[in-house]
Amino acid sequence: MAGEKLRKLVIVGASSKIAAPTVTHLLDTNPDLQITILSRAVSRATFPSSPRITVKKGDYDDEEFLIEAFRGQEAVMIVISIFAMDAQYKLIDAAAKAGVKWILPNEYGADNDNPTFIKLHRELTTPKDDVLRYIEKLSETYTGVSYIAVATGPWLDTSINAVLFGISIRSRTYTHYPDAGYFSTTTKEQVGRGLAALLSLPVHPTPESAGLDSYANKFVYIASHRLNQDDLFAAIKRFSRTNDADWTIKTSTVA
């Protein structure tokens, strides 16, 4: 049916920093969507109270539990720790066996489809790329299963606090890298808003809109800003009501 949208979605890791705002925006964006939140039995995480949300707790190593949780669902969004990437495989296997069509694997960061980034950071990109190739391979057995990979660039709020942009607000130091150029970055709230918009698209493209089918086995890009270091430093100075004299500024080269 033209314009038909997702009606059943499972989110694994719904209390995470980007899944939590995604749930909030989904409730507002797609009024017909029923959300199942999958949580470990030992988890103490809390979730929004809504008649459209069902929480299922169990053991992620229990394939029978996972298949039952995924049965009848149209899409699964996985948001887990980067230190538990291998845990995705059991979730993906169960989703495919249960007949889920759309899998959003644990991306939500750098553009792992960018050849330059891949060449420089294979230790980061290879595990994620392996997951995408695995889903493609599964489609040979489970017809129709596809991934949608979401690239957001570095999370702006988290990255500033971690001094990943060469700017330390705490110590008021700015290390300028002249060759760094422009980059895209995203707030966690914007990631949630973008994911909700993606998951509220029609399943099939229409004359007015792209559809989820448009992004089968492809990357989708979400960004709040495209800027360079100087742009960000200027914004931080405005926000903190400081000027260059209040900071220690040095120049370095990109390693």
C-alpha positions as CSV (number, residue, x, y, z in Angstrom):
1,M,0.0,0.0,0.0
2,A,1.4,3.4,-1.0
3,G,2.5,5.5,2.0
4,E,2.3,2.6,4.4
5,K,4.7,3.1,7.3
6,L,6.4,0.8,9.9
7,R,4.0,-0.4,12.5
8,K,6.2,-2.6,14.6
9,L,9.8,-1.8,15.8
10,V,12.1,-3.4,18.3
11,I,14.8,-1.3,19.9
12,V,17.7,-3.1,21.6
13,G,19.4,-0.7,24.0
14,A,16.6,1.8,24.3
15,S,18.1,3.5,27.4
16,S,21.2,4.5,25.5
17,K,22.2,8.1,24.8
18,I,20.8,8.2,21.3
19,A,18.0,5.5,21.6
20,A,16.3,7.4,24.4
21,P,15.6,10.6,22.4
22,T,14.8,8.4,19.4
23,V,11.9,6.7,21.3
24,T,10.6,10.1,22.4
25,H,10.6,11.5,18.9
26,L,9.1,8.3,17.4
27,L,6.1,8.5,19.7
28,D,5.5,12.0,18.3
29,T,6.4,11.3,14.7
30,N,4.7,8.0,13.9
31,P,1.4,7.7,15.8
32,D,0.7,4.1,14.6
33,L,4.1,2.7,15.5
34,Q,4.2,0.1,18.3
35,I,7.6,-0.1,20.0
36,T,9.0,-3.2,21.7
37,I,12.0,-2.5,23.9
38,L,14.3,-5.4,24.5
39,S,16.3,-5.3,27.7
40,R,18.5,-7.7,29.6
41,A,16.8,-9.4,32.5
42,V,19.3,-7.9,35.0
43,S,19.0,-4.3,33.6
44,R,17.6,-1.6,35.9
45,A,17.0,0.8,33.0
46,T,13.7,2.6,33.0
47,F,11.7,3.5,29.9
48,P,8.9,5.9,28.9
49,S,5.4,4.9,30.0
50,S,3.2,4.6,26.9
51,P,0.5,2.2,25.8
52,R,2.5,2.0,22.6
53,I,5.6,0.6,24.3
54,T,6.1,-3.0,25.4
55,V,9.2,-4.0,27.4
56,K,10.5,-7.5,27.1
57,K,13.3,-8.7,29.4
58,G,15.4,-11.7,28.9
59,D,18.8,-13.3,28.1
60,Y,20.4,-12.1,24.9
61,D,22.2,-15.5,24.7
62,D,18.8,-17.2,24.6
63,E,18.0,-17.6,20.9
64,E,14.5,-18.8,21.6
65,F,13.7,-15.7,23.6
66,L,15.2,-13.4,20.9
67,I,13.3,-15.1,18.1
68,E,10.0,-14.9,20.0
69,A,10.7,-11.2,20.8
70,F,11.4,-10.4,17.1
71,R,8.6,-12.5,15.6
72,G,6.0,-10.3,13.8
73,Q,8.3,-7.2,14.0
74,E,9.3,-5.3,10.9
75,A,12.5,-3.6,12.0
76,V,15.1,-3.9,14.7
77,M,17.3,-1.0,15.8
78,I,20.4,-2.1,17.7
79,V,22.1,0.4,20.0
80,I,24.7,-1.3,22.2
81,S,28.1,-0.5,23.6
82,I,31.0,-0.4,21.1
83,F,32.7,-2.8,23.4
84,A,30.0,-5.4,22.8
85,M,29.9,-5.3,19.0
86,D,30.1,-9.1,18.7
87,A,26.8,-9.3,20.7
88,Q,25.1,-8.0,17.5
89,Y,25.5,-11.3,15.7
90,K,23.1,-13.3,17.9
91,L,20.6,-10.4,17.7
92,I,20.9,-10.2,13.9
93,D,20.6,-14.0,13.5
94,A,17.5,-14.1,15.6
95,A,15.9,-11.2,13.8
96,A,16.5,-12.8,10.4
97,K,15.1,-16.1,11.5
98,A,12.0,-14.3,12.9
99,G,11.4,-12.7,9.6
100,V,12.4,-9.1,10.4
101,K,13.1,-7.1,7.2
102,W,15.0,-4.1,8.4
103,I,18.0,-4.2,10.7
104,L,19.7,-1.0,11.9
105,P,23.0,-2.3,13.2
106,N,25.2,-0.5,15.8
107,E,26.6,2.3,13.6
108,Y,25.6,5.9,14.6
109,G,29.0,7.4,14.4
110,A,31.7,7.9,11.8
111,D,31.1,7.4,8.1
112,N,32.2,3.8,7.6
113,D,31.4,4.1,3.9
114,N,34.1,6.7,3.4
115,P,37.2,5.2,1.8
116,T,39.6,7.8,3.3
117,F,38.3,7.2,6.8
118,I,38.4,3.4,6.3
119,K,42.0,3.6,5.2
120,L,43.0,5.6,8.3
121,H,40.9,3.8,10.9
122,R,40.6,0.1,9.9
123,E,40.6,-1.0,13.5
124,L,37.4,1.0,14.0
125,T,35.7,0.3,10.6
126,T,36.4,-3.4,10.1
127,P,34.2,-4.7,12.9
128,K,31.3,-2.6,11.7
129,D,31.8,-3.4,8.1
130,D,31.9,-7.1,9.0
131,V,28.4,-6.8,10.5
132,L,27.1,-5.2,7.3
133,R,28.6,-7.9,5.1
134,Y,27.1,-10.5,7.4
135,I,23.6,-9.1,7.0
136,E,24.1,-9.1,3.2
137,K,25.1,-12.7,3.4
138,L,22.1,-13.6,5.5
139,S,19.8,-12.2,2.8
140,E,20.8,-15.2,0.7
141,T,19.0,-17.4,3.2
142,Y,16.4,-15.1,4.6
143,T,14.9,-13.3,1.7
144,G,14.2,-9.6,2.1
145,V,16.4,-8.9,5.2
146,S,18.4,-5.7,4.7
147,Y,20.4,-3.2,6.8
148,I,20.2,0.5,7.0
149,A,23.5,2.0,8.4
150,V,23.3,5.4,10.0
151,A,26.3,7.7,10.0
152,T,26.2,10.8,12.3
153,G,29.8,11.9,12.5
154,P,31.1,12.5,16.0
155,W,28.5,13.4,18.6
156,L,29.1,17.1,19.3
157,D,28.2,17.3,23.0
158,T,30.1,14.1,23.9
159,S,33.1,15.0,21.7
160,I,33.5,18.5,23.2
161,N,33.6,17.0,26.7
162,A,36.1,14.4,25.6
163,V,38.3,17.1,24.0
164,L,38.2,15.4,20.6
165,F,38.2,18.7,18.7
166,G,41.3,20.0,20.3
167,I,39.4,22.4,22.5
168,S,39.4,21.9,26.3
169,I,36.8,24.1,28.0
170,R,38.0,23.0,31.4
171,S,41.6,24.1,30.9
172,R,40.8,26.7,28.3
173,T,43.3,25.4,25.8
174,Y,42.8,25.3,22.0
175,T,45.1,23.2,19.8
176,H,44.5,24.4,16.2
177,Y,45.1,21.9,13.3
178,P,45.3,24.1,10.1
179,D,44.9,21.1,7.8
180,A,41.9,19.5,9.6
181,G,39.3,21.1,7.3
182,Y,35.6,20.9,7.7
183,F,33.7,18.1,9.3
184,S,30.1,17.1,10.1
185,T,28.9,16.6,13.7
186,T,25.7,15.9,15.4
187,T,24.1,16.3,18.8
188,K,22.6,13.2,20.4
189,E,19.2,14.9,20.3
190,Q,19.5,15.4,16.6
191,V,20.5,11.8,16.1
192,G,17.3,10.8,17.8
193,R,15.3,13.2,15.8
194,G,16.9,12.0,12.5
195,L,16.4,8.3,13.4
196,A,12.7,9.0,14.2
197,A,12.3,10.7,10.8
198,L,13.9,7.8,9.1
199,L,11.8,5.2,10.8
200,S,8.7,7.2,10.0
201,L,9.2,7.2,6.3
202,P,6.9,5.2,4.1
203,V,8.1,1.6,3.6
204,H,8.1,2.2,-0.2
205,P,9.0,5.4,-2.0
206,T,6.2,7.7,-3.1
207,P,6.3,10.7,-5.5
208,E,6.5,12.9,-2.4
209,S,9.0,11.0,-0.3
210,A,11.8,8.5,-0.2
211,G,11.0,5.2,1.5
212,L,12.8,2.7,3.6
213,D,13.3,0.7,0.5
214,S,15.4,3.6,-0.9
215,Y,18.0,2.9,1.7
216,A,18.2,-0.9,1.7
217,N,21.9,-1.9,2.3
218,K,22.9,1.8,2.2
219,F,24.1,4.5,4.6
220,V,21.9,7.3,5.8
221,Y,23.5,10.5,7.0
222,I,22.4,12.7,9.9
223,A,24.2,15.9,10.8
224,S,23.5,19.0,12.9
225,H,26.4,21.1,11.7
226,R,29.2,21.3,9.1
227,L,32.0,23.4,10.5
228,N,35.7,23.6,11.2
229,Q,37.7,24.0,14.4
230,D,37.7,27.8,14.2
231,D,33.9,27.8,13.8
232,L,33.5,25.6,16.9
233,F,36.1,27.6,18.9
234,A,34.2,30.9,18.0
235,A,30.9,29.4,19.2
236,I,32.4,28.2,22.4
237,K,33.9,31.6,23.1
238,R,30.5,33.2,22.5
239,F,28.8,30.8,24.8
240,S,31.5,31.1,27.6
241,R,31.8,34.9,27.1
242,T,35.5,34.7,26.6
243,N,38.0,35.9,24.0
244,D,41.4,34.7,22.7
245,A,43.2,36.4,25.6
246,D,41.4,34.0,28.0
247,W,42.7,30.9,26.2
248,T,46.0,29.2,25.6
249,I,46.2,28.7,21.8
250,K,48.7,26.7,19.9
251,T,49.0,25.3,16.4
252,S,49.9,21.7,15.6
253,T,49.8,19.3,12.6
254,V,47.4,16.5,12.0
255,A,49.1,13.2,12.9
